[in-house]
Amino acid sequence: MAIDRVDAYIDAHRADFVEQLKALIRIPSVSAQPDHNADTHRAAEFIRDDLAAMGLQAELIATKGHPIVFAQNPPRPGLPTLLIYGHYDVQPPEPLEPWISPPFEPTERDGNLYARGATDDKGQMFTHLKAAEAWLKGAGELPLNVKFLIEGEEEVGGANLEQFVADNQTKLACDYAVISDSSQFAPGMPAITYGLKGLAYFEILVQGARVDLHSGTFGGAVANPCNALAEILASLKGSDGKIQLPGFYDSVKPLEDWERAEFAKLPFSEAEFQASTGVPSLEGESGYTTLERKWARPTCDVNGIYGGYQGPGPKTVLPCKAGAKFSFRLVPDQDPATVAEQLRAHLKAVCPPGVTYELIVHHGAPAVLVGVDSPGVRAAVRAVEVGFGKAPVFIREGGSIPVVGLLKDQLGVDTLLLGWGQNDDNLHGPNEKFSLADFQNGIKASAHLFEELVKEGDRSKPAGP
C-alpha cells in the first residue's frame, strides 16, 4: 500500500529531516527587525526551494513586506484539496542573556531541539513539508491536492497576507485547511483545538502638562498622567474578574454543558499549574475553573506601561505623559470593532479631570469555534492517533491565530488546528524548544491526514457505479 511506503520513507529519513530543520532554524528570520530583512527573505527562499525539490510547483510571491511562499501539486479533479498554512518568520530572540545555547544555533538537549522558531512555527510547519515529501518520494504522488501557503509576517500582524488572500481566492480555494502552530494538551496527550480566542489590542496615551514638572512645586495642583493612567487601567476590570466595559458580555457565547463536562475530565491540576507559574495564587472571573477562564471566557490584560523617569536613582518629576498597551482576549460572537466602541464609551466616562487621552486601535481578530463533528475533524482524529499512538482530546486555546478567521471569511473553510508543541515550549521566550519525538510524530500524523481526508471524501460519494 502507498501509505506503507510513505511510512517507510519517513522512518528512513528521520535524521535527515532533523538536519534540514536545523538548517532552516539557523536563518534568523526576525520579521520585526529591519536588520534581518535579508535573512527573512533567505528563509522564504529556503522553503520555496525545499518544496520545489520534492516536485511541487513552488513560487515566491512579493508583497509590500516579506514574501509569501506558495506551492501546489498539479491539480487532479475529483480529489479534495488541502491548504496548509504556516509561517517562516520568528520572534526576536532578545533578551539574549537567559539563553543556554545561542538562539539561532539549534541545540539538542534531553530529546528537545532548542532554538528560536523551533516550535513557533518552523518546526511545526516543517512537519507538513516533510509529510508531502514522503508521499512524493516514497509513493510517487500525493493522494489529494495540496497547496502550501507559508508567510513571513505572522509575528508582525500579517497585514499583507490579508490582502493576498482577498485577492487570490481562486488560487487558494480548498476543501480543508490545516495549521500546526499550537500545543498538545500535555506530554503524551495530543489534542485537536476546536476553539481560539479573538483579540482586540489597544494603546492609550495620557497627556497632562506640556512638559515634565517638579513634583514638589506642581504636585497636588497639576494632574499626574501616571496616576491618571493607573486609575484608568484599574477601572477596566472589577475585583470579581469581570470586565467593566458597558455591554461587554452581551454577545459572549456561553460554554455548552458538554464542553464543561469534557474540560472537567482532563487531567488538569490547578495546584500544579499554579506552581509552574510561580505565582502565590490563581485569579480570574468568579464562577469558572482555570481551564474555562483560559480557553472560553474573555479576559483583559495590561501588556506594558511607560511614563516618567526610568533611570537609576530618584528624580522627583511630575511626568507630562504616560501610556500603556493592553488587550482583550475575546470569545465567540464578540466583535473587536464593537469592543473598541465599548472601550471608547468607558474611557470617556472614567478619564480623570486634568488630563486628555488618545486611544490607538491596533490589530484585532474575532474568536474561532469549529464544530467537532465534521469530515475534516474525523479524518484528523484518525491521523493524529496513528502519528502519536493515542487518540486526541478536544481543547480550546486562549491564544489567537488571526489567519483562521481570515481563511473562514475569504475562503469559506474551517481550519484543522493540529498543534504538535507543548505548553512549556517557551515560544516567544528564551530557550524555546520543540520535542524531537513530537516533530517526528507530527510528520507521520500529517502524512496520514492526507490519506484520511481522501477516505472521508470517498465516504461522502454515493455507492455503486
C-alpha positions as CSV (number, residue, x, y, z in Angstrom):
1,M,0.0,0.0,0.0
2,A,1.1,3.5,-0.7
3,I,0.8,4.6,2.9
4,D,3.2,1.8,3.9
5,R,5.8,3.2,1.5
6,V,5.2,6.7,2.9
7,D,5.8,5.4,6.5
8,A,8.9,3.6,5.4
9,Y,10.3,6.8,3.8
10,I,9.6,8.8,7.0
11,D,11.4,6.2,9.2
12,A,14.4,6.1,6.8
13,H,14.8,9.9,6.8
14,R,14.2,10.8,10.4
15,A,17.8,12.1,10.9
16,D,17.7,13.9,7.5
17,F,14.5,15.7,8.5
18,V,16.1,17.0,11.7
19,E,19.2,18.3,10.0
20,Q,17.0,20.1,7.4
21,L,15.0,21.7,10.1
22,K,18.2,22.8,11.8
23,A,19.4,24.5,8.6
24,L,16.1,26.4,8.4
25,I,16.2,27.4,12.0
26,R,19.8,28.8,11.6
27,I,18.3,31.5,9.4
28,P,17.4,34.4,11.8
29,S,14.2,35.4,10.0
30,V,13.1,38.0,12.6
31,S,10.4,39.8,10.6
32,A,10.1,42.7,13.1
33,Q,13.7,43.8,12.8
34,P,14.7,45.5,9.5
35,D,18.3,44.4,10.0
36,H,17.1,40.9,9.4
37,N,15.2,41.6,6.2
38,A,17.7,39.8,4.1
39,D,17.6,36.8,6.4
40,T,13.8,36.7,6.3
41,H,13.9,36.6,2.5
42,R,16.5,33.9,2.7
43,A,14.2,31.8,4.8
44,A,11.4,32.2,2.2
45,E,13.8,31.0,-0.5
46,F,14.8,28.0,1.7
47,I,11.1,27.0,2.0
48,R,10.4,27.5,-1.7
49,D,13.5,25.5,-2.8
50,D,12.6,22.7,-0.5
51,L,9.1,22.5,-1.9
52,A,10.4,22.7,-5.4
53,A,13.0,19.9,-4.8
54,M,10.3,17.5,-3.8
55,G,8.5,18.1,-7.1
56,L,5.9,20.7,-6.3
57,Q,5.2,23.9,-8.3
58,A,6.7,26.5,-5.9
59,E,7.0,30.2,-6.2
60,L,8.0,33.3,-4.2
61,I,5.3,36.0,-4.2
62,A,6.4,39.5,-3.4
63,T,4.4,41.7,-1.0
64,K,4.9,45.2,0.4
65,G,6.8,43.4,3.2
66,H,8.2,39.9,3.4
67,P,7.4,37.4,0.6
68,I,4.8,34.7,0.6
69,V,5.7,31.1,-0.5
70,F,3.0,29.3,-2.4
71,A,3.3,25.8,-3.8
72,Q,1.0,23.1,-5.1
73,N,0.9,19.8,-6.9
74,P,-0.7,19.7,-10.4
75,P,-4.4,19.7,-9.7
76,R,-6.2,16.4,-10.0
77,P,-10.0,16.8,-10.5
78,G,-12.3,14.8,-8.2
79,L,-9.9,14.8,-5.3
80,P,-10.2,17.0,-2.2
81,T,-7.9,20.0,-1.8
82,L,-6.0,20.7,1.4
83,L,-4.5,24.1,2.1
84,I,-1.5,24.1,4.6
85,Y,-0.7,27.4,6.3
86,G,2.5,28.2,8.2
87,H,4.9,31.0,8.8
88,Y,8.7,31.1,8.5
89,D,9.2,34.4,10.4
90,V,10.1,34.3,14.1
91,Q,10.0,36.5,17.2
92,P,13.1,38.5,18.2
93,P,15.3,36.4,20.5
94,E,16.0,39.2,23.0
95,P,16.8,39.2,25.8
96,L,19.8,37.0,25.0
97,E,21.3,36.5,28.4
98,P,18.8,33.8,29.6
99,W,19.5,31.6,26.5
100,I,21.5,28.5,27.5
101,S,22.6,28.0,23.9
102,P,22.6,30.6,21.1
103,P,19.0,31.2,19.8
104,F,19.9,30.6,16.2
105,E,22.2,27.6,16.7
106,P,19.7,24.7,17.2
107,T,20.9,22.5,20.0
108,E,19.7,19.1,21.1
109,R,19.2,18.6,24.8
110,D,17.1,16.0,26.6
111,G,15.2,15.0,23.5
112,N,14.4,18.6,22.6
113,L,15.6,21.0,19.9
114,Y,16.3,24.4,21.5
115,A,16.3,27.5,19.2
116,R,14.2,30.4,18.3
117,G,11.5,29.2,15.9
118,A,11.8,25.6,16.9
119,T,8.2,25.3,17.8
120,D,6.8,28.7,16.6
121,D,6.5,27.9,13.8
122,K,9.3,26.5,11.8
123,G,9.3,23.1,13.4
124,Q,5.6,22.5,13.4
125,M,5.2,23.9,9.9
126,F,8.1,21.8,8.6
127,T,6.3,18.6,9.6
128,H,3.8,19.1,6.7
129,L,6.5,19.8,4.2
130,K,8.2,16.5,5.1
131,A,4.9,14.7,5.0
132,A,4.4,15.9,1.4
133,E,8.0,14.9,0.6
134,A,7.3,11.4,2.0
135,W,4.3,10.9,-0.3
136,L,6.1,12.3,-3.4
137,K,9.4,10.5,-2.9
138,G,8.0,7.4,-1.1
139,A,4.8,6.8,-3.0
140,G,5.3,8.8,-6.2
141,E,2.4,11.2,-5.8
142,L,0.2,13.0,-3.3
143,P,-3.2,11.3,-2.6
144,L,-5.0,14.6,-2.8
145,N,-4.5,18.2,-4.0
146,V,-2.2,20.1,-1.6
147,K,-1.5,23.8,-1.5
148,F,1.1,25.4,0.7
149,L,0.7,29.0,1.9
150,I,3.7,30.0,4.0
151,E,4.1,33.6,5.0
152,G,6.8,35.7,6.6
153,E,4.8,38.3,8.6
154,E,2.7,36.4,11.1
155,E,4.7,37.7,14.0
156,V,4.1,41.4,12.9
157,G,0.4,41.2,12.2
158,G,0.2,39.6,8.7
159,A,-1.4,42.6,7.1
160,N,0.0,41.7,3.6
161,L,-1.3,38.2,3.9
162,E,-4.9,39.5,4.4
163,Q,-4.7,41.4,1.1
164,F,-3.1,38.4,-0.7
165,V,-5.8,36.0,0.4
166,A,-8.6,38.5,-0.5
167,D,-7.0,38.9,-4.0
168,N,-6.4,35.2,-4.6
169,Q,-9.5,33.3,-3.5
170,T,-9.5,31.1,-6.6
171,K,-5.8,30.3,-6.3
172,L,-6.2,29.3,-2.7
173,A,-9.6,27.6,-3.0
174,C,-9.7,24.4,-0.9
175,D,-11.9,21.9,1.0
176,Y,-9.8,21.9,4.1
177,A,-7.2,24.0,5.8
178,V,-4.7,22.9,8.4
179,I,-2.4,24.8,10.7
180,S,0.1,23.5,13.2
181,D,1.1,26.4,15.4
182,S,-0.3,25.5,18.8
183,S,0.2,22.8,21.5
184,Q,-1.0,19.5,22.7
185,F,-2.8,19.3,26.0
186,A,0.1,17.7,27.7
187,P,3.0,15.4,27.0
188,G,1.5,12.2,25.7
189,M,-1.9,13.8,25.2
190,P,-2.3,15.0,21.6
191,A,-5.1,17.4,21.0
192,I,-7.3,19.0,18.3
193,T,-8.0,22.6,19.1
194,Y,-11.6,23.5,18.1
195,G,-11.7,27.0,19.6
196,L,-9.5,30.0,19.7
197,K,-9.9,33.3,21.4
198,G,-10.1,36.5,19.5
199,L,-8.1,39.7,20.2
200,A,-8.6,43.4,20.5
201,Y,-5.4,45.3,21.1
202,F,-5.1,48.9,22.2
203,E,-2.7,51.6,23.3
204,I,-3.6,54.6,25.3
205,L,-1.6,57.8,25.6
206,V,-2.4,60.1,28.5
207,Q,-1.3,63.7,28.4
208,G,-1.0,66.3,31.2
209,A,1.2,69.4,31.2
210,R,3.2,70.5,28.2
211,V,6.5,69.4,29.8
212,D,7.7,67.4,32.8
213,L,7.3,69.4,36.1
214,H,8.8,69.5,39.5
215,S,6.7,67.3,41.7
216,G,7.1,69.5,44.8
217,T,6.3,72.7,43.1
218,F,3.4,71.4,41.0
219,G,2.3,68.2,42.8
220,G,-1.3,68.5,44.1
221,A,-2.1,71.3,41.7
222,V,-1.5,69.6,38.3
223,A,-2.8,66.2,37.4
224,N,-0.2,63.4,37.1
225,P,-0.7,61.4,33.9
226,C,0.9,58.3,35.5
227,N,-1.7,58.4,38.3
228,A,-4.5,59.0,35.8
229,L,-3.3,56.1,33.7
230,A,-3.3,53.8,36.7
231,E,-6.8,54.9,37.6
232,I,-8.0,54.2,34.0
233,L,-6.4,50.8,33.8
234,A,-7.7,49.8,37.2
235,S,-11.2,50.6,36.0
236,L,-11.2,48.1,33.2
237,K,-11.7,45.1,35.5
238,G,-13.5,44.6,38.7
239,S,-12.4,42.6,41.8
240,D,-14.5,39.7,40.7
241,G,-12.6,39.4,37.4
242,K,-15.4,40.9,35.4
243,I,-14.6,43.4,32.6
244,Q,-16.3,46.7,33.2
245,L,-16.9,47.9,29.6
246,P,-20.6,48.7,29.0
247,G,-22.3,45.9,27.2
248,F,-19.1,43.8,27.0
249,Y,-20.8,40.5,27.9
250,D,-24.0,41.0,25.8
251,S,-22.7,38.9,22.9
252,V,-20.5,36.4,24.8
253,K,-21.3,32.9,23.8
254,P,-21.5,30.8,26.9
255,L,-19.9,27.4,27.3
256,E,-22.1,24.5,26.5
257,D,-22.7,21.8,29.1
258,W,-20.8,19.1,27.1
259,E,-17.7,21.4,26.9
260,R,-17.6,22.0,30.7
261,A,-18.0,18.3,31.2
262,E,-15.2,17.4,28.8
263,F,-12.9,20.1,30.3
264,A,-13.5,18.7,33.8
265,K,-12.4,15.2,32.6
266,L,-9.0,16.4,31.5
267,P,-6.1,15.6,33.9
268,F,-5.5,19.2,34.9
269,S,-4.2,20.2,38.3
270,E,-4.8,23.8,39.4
271,A,-2.1,23.4,42.1
272,E,0.5,22.2,39.6
273,F,-0.5,24.9,37.2
274,Q,-0.1,27.5,39.9
275,A,3.3,26.0,40.9
276,S,4.5,26.1,37.3
277,T,3.9,29.8,37.1
278,G,5.5,30.7,40.5
279,V,2.5,32.9,41.5
280,P,1.2,32.8,45.0
281,S,-2.4,32.2,43.9
282,L,-4.6,31.9,40.8
283,E,-7.2,34.5,40.0
284,G,-9.8,35.3,37.4
285,E,-13.5,35.6,36.7
286,S,-15.7,34.2,39.5
287,G,-17.7,31.1,38.8
288,Y,-15.3,29.4,36.3
289,T,-12.5,26.9,36.5
290,T,-9.0,27.9,35.4
291,L,-9.3,25.9,32.1
292,E,-12.7,27.6,31.4
293,R,-11.2,31.0,32.1
294,K,-8.1,30.3,29.9
295,W,-10.0,28.8,27.0
296,A,-13.5,30.2,26.9
297,R,-14.0,33.4,28.9
298,P,-12.9,36.9,27.8
299,T,-10.0,38.5,29.6
300,C,-8.3,41.9,29.8
301,D,-4.6,42.3,30.5
302,V,-2.2,45.3,30.5
303,N,0.8,44.3,28.3
304,G,3.1,47.3,29.1
305,I,3.2,50.6,30.9
306,Y,5.5,53.5,30.2
307,G,5.9,57.1,31.6
308,G,8.0,59.2,33.9
309,Y,11.6,58.7,35.0
310,Q,13.1,55.3,34.5
311,G,16.8,55.8,35.1
312,P,18.9,55.0,38.2
313,G,18.3,56.9,41.4
314,P,15.5,59.3,42.2
315,K,14.1,62.1,40.2
316,T,11.2,64.0,41.7
317,V,9.4,64.6,38.4
318,L,5.7,65.0,37.6
319,P,5.7,63.5,34.1
320,C,3.8,65.2,31.4
321,K,2.7,62.0,29.7
322,A,2.2,58.3,30.2
323,G,1.0,55.3,28.2
324,A,0.0,51.7,28.2
325,K,-0.6,48.8,25.9
326,F,-3.4,46.5,26.8
327,S,-5.5,43.8,25.1
328,F,-8.8,41.9,25.4
329,R,-8.9,38.2,24.6
330,L,-12.4,37.7,23.1
331,V,-14.6,34.6,22.8
332,P,-17.1,33.5,20.1
333,D,-19.7,36.1,19.0
334,Q,-17.7,39.1,20.3
335,D,-16.6,41.6,17.6
336,P,-13.3,43.5,18.0
337,A,-14.8,46.7,16.5
338,T,-17.7,46.6,18.9
339,V,-15.3,46.2,21.8
340,A,-13.4,49.2,20.6
341,E,-16.6,51.3,20.7
342,Q,-17.4,49.9,24.2
343,L,-13.9,50.9,25.3
344,R,-14.3,54.4,23.9
345,A,-17.5,54.9,25.9
346,H,-15.9,53.6,29.0
347,L,-12.8,55.8,28.7
348,K,-15.0,58.9,28.2
349,A,-16.8,58.1,31.4
350,V,-13.8,57.3,33.6
351,C,-11.0,59.6,32.4
352,P,-9.9,61.7,35.4
353,P,-10.0,65.5,35.1
354,G,-6.8,67.4,34.3
355,V,-5.6,65.1,31.5
356,T,-6.5,64.2,28.0
357,Y,-6.0,60.9,26.3
358,E,-5.6,59.3,22.8
359,L,-6.7,55.8,22.1
360,I,-4.9,53.9,19.4
361,V,-6.6,50.8,18.0
362,H,-4.1,48.1,17.0
363,H,-4.9,44.8,15.4
364,G,-7.9,42.7,16.3
365,A,-9.4,39.3,15.3
366,P,-12.6,37.5,16.1
367,A,-12.7,34.3,18.0
368,V,-13.0,30.9,16.2
369,L,-15.2,27.9,17.1
370,V,-15.2,24.9,14.8
371,G,-17.7,22.0,15.0
372,V,-16.1,18.8,16.3
373,D,-18.3,16.5,14.2
374,S,-17.1,17.2,10.6
375,P,-15.3,15.1,7.9
376,G,-12.1,17.0,8.4
377,V,-12.1,16.6,12.2
378,R,-12.9,12.9,11.9
379,A,-10.0,12.4,9.5
380,A,-7.7,14.4,11.8
381,V,-8.7,12.3,14.8
382,R,-7.6,9.1,13.0
383,A,-4.4,10.6,11.6
384,V,-3.3,12.0,15.0
385,E,-3.9,8.7,16.6
386,V,-1.7,6.9,14.1
387,G,1.0,9.5,14.4
388,F,1.1,9.9,18.2
389,G,-0.2,6.5,19.2
390,K,-3.1,7.9,21.2
391,A,-6.5,9.5,20.3
392,P,-6.5,13.2,20.6
393,V,-8.6,15.2,23.1
394,F,-10.6,18.3,22.2
395,I,-9.5,21.5,23.6
396,R,-9.8,25.3,23.2
397,E,-6.9,27.7,23.3
398,G,-6.6,31.1,24.9
399,G,-4.4,32.4,22.2
400,S,-5.3,33.9,18.8
401,I,-4.4,32.9,15.3
402,P,-6.0,35.6,13.1
403,V,-5.4,33.7,9.9
404,V,-8.0,31.1,10.9
405,G,-10.7,33.8,10.8
406,L,-9.2,35.1,7.6
407,L,-9.5,31.8,5.8
408,K,-13.0,31.3,7.0
409,D,-14.1,34.8,5.8
410,Q,-12.3,34.8,2.5
411,L,-12.3,31.1,1.5
412,G,-15.3,29.8,3.5
413,V,-13.2,27.0,5.0
414,D,-12.8,25.8,8.6
415,T,-9.3,25.1,9.8
416,L,-8.0,22.0,11.5
417,L,-5.8,23.2,14.3
418,L,-3.3,20.3,14.9
419,G,-0.7,21.5,17.4
420,W,2.4,19.4,17.9
421,G,4.0,21.6,20.5
422,Q,3.9,21.5,24.3
423,N,2.7,24.2,26.7
424,D,6.2,24.6,28.2
425,D,8.0,25.2,24.8
426,N,8.7,28.8,25.7
427,L,7.5,30.2,22.4
428,H,8.3,33.9,22.3
429,G,10.6,33.5,25.3
430,P,14.2,32.4,25.9
431,N,15.2,28.7,25.4
432,E,12.3,28.0,23.0
433,K,12.2,24.3,22.3
434,F,10.4,21.5,20.3
435,S,10.3,17.9,21.2
436,L,12.1,15.8,18.5
437,A,9.7,13.0,19.2
438,D,6.8,15.3,18.6
439,F,8.4,16.5,15.4
440,Q,8.6,13.0,14.0
441,N,5.1,12.1,15.2
442,G,3.8,15.2,13.6
443,I,5.3,14.2,10.2
444,K,3.6,10.9,10.4
445,A,0.3,12.3,11.5
446,S,0.4,14.8,8.7
447,A,1.2,12.1,6.1
448,H,-1.7,10.0,7.3
449,L,-4.0,13.1,7.4
450,F,-3.6,13.3,3.6
451,E,-4.9,9.8,3.2
452,E,-7.7,10.1,5.8
453,L,-9.1,13.2,4.1
454,V,-9.4,11.3,0.9
455,K,-11.2,8.5,2.7
456,E,-13.7,11.0,4.2
457,G,-14.3,12.2,0.7
458,D,-14.9,8.7,-0.6
459,R,-17.5,8.1,2.2
460,S,-19.5,11.1,1.0
461,K,-19.8,9.7,-2.5
462,P,-22.8,7.6,-3.4
463,A,-22.3,3.9,-3.6
464,G,-22.4,2.0,-6.8
465,P,-21.1,2.7,-10.3
